[in-house]
Amino acid sequence: MKSSEEKKPNNSRLSENKHIITVGVILGVLLFSMLAYFVYFMVAERQETVARAENNRYDSAGTRVIRGDIVTSDRVAIAYTEPGSTADADVRLYPYRELFAPVTGYTSMGRTGLEKTYHKTLMTTSLSFSEVLRNDLLNQRSEGDRVVTTIDSDLQYYCYNLLGEYNGSVTVVDPSTGKILAMVSKPTYDPNLVKEQWSELVSEDNTSGNLLNRSTQGLYSPGSTFKIVTAIEYMRENPATCRDFSYTCNGSITIGNNTVHCEEIHGTVDMESAMAYSCNGAFVSMGMTLDRGKYGELIKELGFGSTLIEDLASSKSRSTINKGTDDFEMMQTVFGQGQTMETPLQNVMITAMIANGGVMMKPYIVDHLEDANGIVTVQYEPQEMKRILTEEQVEYLNAMLSATVDYGTSPQAQSMYCQVHGKSGTAQYSSSLESTHAWFTAYADTEDSSVAITIMLEQGGHGSPNAAPLASSIINYLYERD
């Protein structure tokens, strides 16, 4: 049997073990808590933290990464970096100056356009670990990833020159995918000179709006191009009888105390000839029979009130039509005046929807992201938004819009190569009847695919004589170059 003196060392060791276990448990709990918070941060808070304006992670990445290129679908670099001796000495260059400015944006005086949306991508390298390590060992910076757009550089150049001295926009889309093939806006600016010209660009005395991308941000009364929307709703509400529509135009229509005039006396028209001759009276006549709540819902279905594209700064097209809309506003809206305001991008996507068999696609301007070796890291795919039209409705709209070009108001849009379907618009923007924007929206099948085009000329007069020929020129160009 052990003496009491022999038991003391054992008790002491037991007490020490308890302390060690307690400390170990506490350290384990702390370690577990740290790991748990790390996992939570990575999953729940990482994106938010990275996105915060004050987070300079990607700004400071320039010490290790050369900002990547922005290129067109045909591999033309429209924004690239000329490396300096240090990151601070790098120069961001836009070799085509004003031509692609609405798409690329700029990096001086803040960031806009694709330079802003894909800042993280451009300042991140997806090169292999061995390549990055080699560059680090050689004290060289790695190239950032590229943003490859859907823009066709030759088409962009052609549309830019075609717009000439007009202020406005040209937007060209592939109807089957929603890819934006050209996006021109004038007046514009030189991204290389934004810092030097900043005071002038943002001056209150500068009313030109050079920094505005008119295709995505410009809001205008759509004029008679909106008769397409009215026709769609009329067909929806009158599927069996819409082809029997008839109206006799005597030059004006009066409902209550409100009168709408036509530019001429059209006589008796059906839906096709009403569209072809752009008869305001006929569209007021059919429009006033519509369910105003359903009409407002159709307008929303088409994208009004929503952001159509996230990659570029954009405005939401807007309309006030609802079940409580009064007669005056309804009469104005059905032929494209009133409080309805639309972006050219919204306009061209409605046109593209008809060309795509009634299915509306989501517009997009970035095809994919890739590393400096050309290996694709992210591929963007076409997205369907919604089916708007039945096959029968598409067929009837095709007939209406081809009639507009063949024998109606817009023979200037005809092409020797193919059938053009289109609609002109002359949108009054002040109390003066002479103060009008000119619209033309069209679609046609080119050699290999279809194309949708919207021309918007600020203070451009009438749509048919001024905007329609530009659409015809673009369609002819696409045929001739192929």
C-alpha positions in Angstrom: 0.0 0.0 0.0 1.3 3.5 -1.0 1.9 6.1 1.6 0.3 9.6 1.4 3.6 11.0 0.4 3.6 8.8 -2.7 0.1 9.9 -3.8 0.9 13.6 -3.9 3.0 13.5 -7.2 0.1 11.6 -8.9 -2.5 14.2 -7.8 -0.2 17.0 -9.0 0.2 15.4 -12.4 -3.6 14.9 -12.7 -4.2 18.5 -11.9 -1.7 19.6 -14.6 -3.4 17.3 -17.2 -6.7 18.9 -16.4 -5.3 22.4 -17.1 -3.7 21.2 -20.3 -7.0 19.6 -21.5 -8.9 22.8 -20.6 -6.4 25.0 -22.5 -6.6 22.6 -25.4 -10.4 22.7 -25.5 -10.3 26.5 -25.4 -7.8 26.7 -28.2 -9.8 24.1 -30.2 -13.0 26.2 -29.8 -11.2 29.3 -30.9 -9.7 27.6 -33.9 -13.0 26.1 -34.8 -14.6 29.5 -34.5 -12.0 31.1 -36.7 -12.4 28.4 -39.3 -16.2 28.7 -39.2 -16.0 32.5 -39.7 -13.6 32.0 -42.5 -16.0 29.7 -44.3 -18.9 32.1 -43.6 -16.9 35.0 -45.0 -15.9 33.1 -48.1 -19.5 31.9 -48.8 -21.7 34.8 -47.5 -19.7 38.0 -47.4 -16.8 37.6 -49.8 -18.7 39.0 -52.9 -20.1 41.9 -51.0 -16.7 42.8 -49.5 -14.9 42.5 -52.8 -17.5 44.8 -54.4 -17.3 47.6 -51.9 -15.9 50.8 -53.5 -13.4 51.1 -50.7 -11.9 47.7 -51.4 -8.8 48.5 -53.4 -7.8 44.9 -54.0 -8.1 45.0 -57.8 -6.8 48.6 -58.1 -3.6 47.5 -56.3 -3.3 44.4 -58.4 -1.7 46.5 -61.1 1.6 46.0 -59.3 1.4 42.3 -60.5 -1.0 42.5 -63.4 -1.2 44.5 -66.6 -4.8 45.4 -67.3 -6.2 43.1 -69.9 -7.6 44.0 -73.3 -11.1 44.6 -74.6 -11.5 43.2 -78.1 -14.2 42.8 -80.7 -15.7 39.6 -82.0 -13.2 39.7 -84.9 -10.3 40.1 -82.5 -9.6 43.9 -82.9 -8.2 45.4 -79.7 -10.3 48.4 -78.8 -8.8 49.0 -75.4 -5.3 47.8 -74.2 -2.5 48.9 -71.9 0.9 50.1 -72.8 3.0 49.0 -69.8 5.3 51.6 -68.2 8.3 51.0 -66.0 5.9 50.8 -63.1 2.2 50.2 -62.8 1.7 53.9 -62.2 3.3 54.6 -65.5 1.0 52.3 -67.5 -1.1 54.0 -70.2 -4.5 52.8 -71.1 -5.0 53.3 -74.9 -8.1 53.4 -77.1 -6.7 53.2 -80.6 -10.0 53.9 -82.4 -10.8 56.9 -80.2 -14.5 57.9 -80.5 -15.6 54.8 -82.5 -16.0 52.3 -79.6 -16.3 54.8 -76.7 -20.0 54.0 -75.8 -18.9 50.3 -75.4 -15.5 50.5 -73.7 -16.1 53.5 -71.6 -12.9 54.9 -69.9 -10.7 54.4 -66.9 -9.6 58.0 -66.1 -11.8 60.2 -63.9 -13.5 57.0 -62.6 -14.6 54.1 -64.8 -17.5 53.6 -67.2 -18.7 51.1 -69.7 -17.1 47.7 -69.9 -14.0 49.1 -68.2 -16.2 49.5 -65.1 -18.3 46.3 -65.3 -15.3 44.1 -66.0 -12.7 45.9 -63.9 -12.2 42.8 -61.8 -11.7 40.5 -64.8 -9.3 42.9 -66.5 -7.2 43.2 -63.4 -7.1 39.4 -62.7 -4.9 36.9 -64.5 -6.1 33.4 -65.2 -2.7 32.3 -66.5 -1.4 29.0 -65.0 0.4 29.0 -61.7 3.7 28.2 -63.4 3.4 31.1 -65.8 2.5 33.5 -63.0 5.3 32.2 -60.8 7.8 32.5 -63.6 6.8 36.1 -64.2 7.1 36.8 -60.5 10.6 35.3 -60.4 11.6 37.4 -63.4 10.0 40.5 -61.7 7.6 40.8 -64.6 3.8 41.4 -64.4 1.3 38.9 -65.8 -1.3 40.0 -68.4 -4.8 40.4 -67.2 -7.8 38.5 -68.7 -9.5 39.8 -71.9 -13.1 40.8 -72.4 -14.3 39.6 -75.9 -17.3 41.6 -77.0 -20.0 40.7 -79.6 -19.3 43.8 -81.6 -18.3 43.5 -85.2 -15.6 46.0 -85.8 -16.2 46.6 -89.5 -19.9 46.9 -89.0 -19.3 49.4 -86.1 -17.0 51.5 -88.3 -19.6 51.4 -91.2 -22.5 52.5 -88.9 -20.4 55.2 -87.3 -19.6 56.8 -90.7 -23.1 56.3 -91.9 -24.5 58.3 -89.0 -22.4 61.2 -90.2 -23.2 64.6 -88.7 -26.5 63.4 -87.1 -26.8 63.2 -83.4 -28.4 59.9 -82.4 -27.7 56.2 -82.4 -27.5 53.1 -84.5 -28.0 49.7 -82.8 -27.7 46.4 -84.7 -28.7 43.1 -83.1 -28.7 39.4 -84.1 -32.4 38.5 -83.4 -31.8 34.8 -82.8 -29.3 35.3 -80.0 -29.6 38.9 -78.7 -26.0 39.6 -79.6 -25.3 43.3 -80.1 -23.3 43.6 -83.3 -23.0 47.4 -83.5 -23.7 50.2 -81.0 -23.0 53.7 -82.2 -23.8 56.9 -80.4 -23.1 60.5 -81.4 -22.0 63.0 -80.3 -19.3 61.0 -78.4 -15.9 61.5 -77.0 -12.3 60.3 -77.1 -11.6 58.0 -74.1 -7.9 58.8 -74.5 -8.6 62.5 -73.6 -11.2 62.3 -70.9 -8.9 63.6 -68.2 -7.7 66.5 -70.3 -11.3 67.4 -71.5 -13.1 66.6 -68.3 -14.1 70.1 -67.4 -15.5 70.7 -70.8 -17.3 67.3 -71.0 -19.2 67.9 -67.7 -19.7 71.6 -68.0 -23.2 73.0 -67.6 -22.6 74.8 -70.9 -22.1 71.5 -72.7 -25.6 70.5 -73.8 -24.4 67.8 -76.2 -24.3 64.9 -73.8 -21.1 63.5 -75.2 -20.7 60.9 -72.4 -24.3 59.6 -72.9 -24.6 56.3 -74.6 -27.8 57.1 -76.6 -28.5 53.5 -77.5 -28.9 52.4 -73.9 -29.4 55.6 -71.9 -31.3 57.9 -74.3 -35.0 58.1 -73.7 -37.3 59.4 -76.5 -40.9 59.3 -77.6 -41.0 56.3 -79.9 -43.3 57.9 -82.5 -45.1 55.6 -84.9 -42.7 52.7 -84.3 -44.9 52.1 -81.2 -47.8 51.2 -83.5 -46.1 47.8 -83.6 -46.9 47.4 -79.9 -50.5 48.6 -80.4 -51.0 46.1 -83.2 -49.7 43.3 -81.1 -52.2 44.0 -78.3 -55.0 44.4 -80.8 -54.2 40.9 -82.3 -54.0 39.4 -78.8 -57.4 40.7 -77.9 -59.0 40.0 -81.3 -57.4 36.8 -82.6 -60.3 35.8 -84.8 -61.3 39.2 -86.2 -58.1 41.3 -86.3 -57.8 40.8 -90.1 -61.3 42.1 -90.5 -60.4 45.5 -88.9 -61.5 48.4 -91.0 -61.3 52.2 -90.6 -62.1 55.1 -92.9 -59.6 57.9 -92.4 -60.8 61.5 -93.2 -57.6 63.1 -91.9 -58.4 63.2 -88.1 -60.2 61.4 -85.3 -62.0 63.0 -82.4 -63.0 61.3 -79.1 -64.6 63.5 -76.5 -62.6 66.8 -76.5 -59.5 65.2 -77.9 -58.5 65.2 -81.6 -55.6 63.3 -83.3 -54.6 64.3 -86.9 -53.1 62.2 -89.7 -50.6 63.6 -92.1 -53.0 62.9 -95.0 -56.4 61.4 -95.7 -55.9 57.6 -96.1 -59.4 56.5 -96.9 -60.5 53.0 -95.9 -57.7 50.9 -94.4 -57.3 47.5 -92.8 -54.6 46.6 -90.3 -52.0 46.0 -93.0 -52.5 49.2 -94.9 -53.0 51.2 -91.6 -49.5 50.1 -90.7 -48.2 50.6 -94.2 -49.5 54.2 -94.4 -49.0 54.9 -90.7 -52.5 56.0 -90.2 -52.8 57.6 -86.7 -56.6 57.6 -86.9 -56.8 53.8 -87.5 -54.5 53.1 -84.5 -56.4 55.4 -82.2 -59.6 53.6 -83.4 -58.2 50.2 -82.6 -56.4 51.4 -79.5 -59.4 52.8 -77.8 -61.0 49.4 -77.9 -58.2 47.8 -76.0 -58.2 46.7 -72.3 -55.8 49.3 -70.9 -54.7 47.1 -68.1 -53.7 44.3 -70.5 -52.0 46.9 -72.9 -49.9 48.1 -69.9 -49.0 44.5 -69.1 -47.8 43.8 -72.7 -45.7 46.9 -72.5 -44.0 45.5 -69.4 -43.6 42.1 -71.0 -41.6 43.8 -73.8 -39.1 45.2 -71.2 -40.5 48.6 -70.2 -39.7 49.3 -66.6 -36.8 46.8 -66.6 -33.1 46.9 -67.1 -32.4 45.2 -70.4 -28.6 45.1 -70.2 -26.4 45.0 -67.1 -23.0 45.5 -68.7 -23.5 49.1 -69.7 -25.2 52.1 -68.0 -28.8 52.1 -69.2 -32.1 53.7 -68.7 -35.4 51.9 -68.2 -38.0 52.6 -70.9 -41.2 53.8 -69.3 -44.9 54.0 -69.9 -47.7 55.1 -67.6 -50.4 52.9 -69.3 -52.6 51.0 -66.8 -56.3 50.2 -66.3 -56.9 53.7 -65.1 -55.3 55.6 -68.0 -57.5 58.4 -69.3 -58.7 58.8 -72.9 -56.2 61.6 -73.8 -53.1 59.6 -72.7 -54.4 56.4 -74.3 -55.0 58.2 -77.6 -51.5 59.7 -77.6 -49.8 56.5 -76.6 -51.2 54.1 -79.2 -49.5 56.0 -82.0 -46.3 56.7 -80.0 -46.6 60.0 -78.3 -47.8 60.8 -74.8 -45.6 60.0 -71.8 -44.2 56.8 -73.2 -40.4 57.0 -73.4 -38.1 54.4 -75.0 -34.4 53.6 -75.5 -33.2 52.7 -78.9 -32.0 49.4 -77.4 -35.6 48.6 -76.2 -36.9 49.5 -79.7 -34.5 47.2 -81.5 -35.2 44.3 -79.2 -38.9 44.5 -79.9 -38.1 44.5 -83.6 -35.7 41.6 -83.1 -38.4 39.7 -81.3 -40.6 39.7 -84.4 -37.7 38.6 -86.6 -37.0 35.8 -84.1 -40.4 34.2 -84.5 -42.0 36.0 -81.6 -39.4 35.0 -79.0 -37.7 38.0 -77.2 -34.1 37.5 -76.4 -32.0 39.2 -73.7 -29.5 41.6 -75.4 -25.8 41.1 -74.5 -22.5 42.6 -75.6 -19.9 40.4 -74.1 -19.4 37.0 -75.8 -16.8 35.5 -73.4 -13.9 36.1 -71.1 -10.5 34.6 -71.7 -6.9 34.6 -70.4 -4.0 36.2 -72.1 -3.4 32.9 -74.0 -6.9 32.9 -75.4 -8.2 30.1 -73.2 -11.9 30.8 -72.5 -12.7 31.2 -68.8 -16.3 32.2 -69.0 -18.7 31.8 -72.0 -21.9 33.7 -72.2 -24.9 32.1 -73.8 -28.1 33.5 -75.4 -31.0 33.8 -73.0 -34.7 33.7 -73.9 -36.8 36.3 -72.1 -40.3 35.3 -73.2 -42.4 34.2 -76.1 -44.5 37.2 -77.0 -46.2 36.2 -80.3 -47.8 33.2 -81.9 -46.7 32.0 -85.3 -49.9 33.5 -86.8 -49.3 36.9 -85.2 -45.7 36.9 -86.5 -46.9 36.1 -90.0 -49.4 39.0 -89.9 -46.8 41.4 -88.5 -44.4 40.4 -91.2 -47.0 41.3 -93.8 -47.7 44.7 -92.2 -44.0 45.6 -91.9 -43.1 44.5 -95.4 -46.1 46.4 -96.8 -44.7 49.6 -95.0 -41.5 49.2 -97.1 -43.0 47.8 -100.3 -45.9 50.3 -100.9 -46.2 52.3 -97.7 -44.4 55.2 -96.1 -40.9 53.8 -96.3 -39.8 52.7 -99.7 -36.4 54.3 -98.9 -35.7 51.2 -96.8 -35.9 48.8 -99.7 -32.9 46.6 -100.6 -32.0 45.0 -103.9 -30.9 41.9 -102.0 -33.8 41.0 -99.7 -37.2 41.8 -98.3 -37.0 44.4 -95.6 -39.6 44.7 -92.9 -39.7 48.0 -91.1 -41.5 50.9 -89.5 -40.7 54.6 -89.4 -41.4 57.0 -86.6 -41.5 60.8 -86.4 -41.7 61.7 -82.7 -42.6 65.2 -81.7 -40.6 66.3 -78.7 -41.9 69.9 -78.1 -45.0 71.9 -78.9 -43.6 72.8 -82.3 -44.8 70.4 -85.0 -41.4 70.8 -86.7 -39.5 69.6 -83.6 -39.2 65.9 -84.3 -36.9 63.0 -83.8 -36.6 60.5 -86.7 -36.8 56.7 -86.1 -36.6 53.7 -88.3 -36.6 50.1 -87.1 -36.3 47.1 -89.3 -35.3 43.5 -89.8 -34.2 41.4 -92.7 -32.5 38.2 -93.6 -29.0 38.7 -94.8 -26.8 36.1 -96.5 -26.2 33.9 -93.5 -28.5 35.1 -90.8 -31.1 37.8 -89.9 -30.4 41.2 -88.5 -32.4 43.8 -86.6 -31.6 47.5 -86.8 -32.9 50.6 -85.1 -31.9 54.1 -86.2 -32.7 57.1 -84.0 -31.8 60.6 -85.2 -32.2 63.4 -82.7 -34.0 66.4 -84.3 -33.7 64.3 -87.4 -37.0 65.3 -89.0 -39.1 62.5 -90.5 -38.2 58.9 -90.1 -38.9 57.6 -93.6 -36.8 60.1 -95.7 -34.0 60.5 -93.2 -33.6 57.3 -91.0 -35.0 54.6 -93.4 -32.2 54.9 -96.0 -29.6 54.3 -93.3 -31.2 50.9 -92.4 -31.2 50.0 -96.1 -27.5 50.9 -96.4 -26.6 48.7 -93.5 -28.5 45.7 -94.9 -26.9 46.2 -98.3 -23.5 46.5 -96.7 -23.9 43.2 -94.8 -24.8 41.5 -98.1 -22.1 43.0 -100.2 -19.3 42.3 -97.7 -20.3 38.6 -97.4 
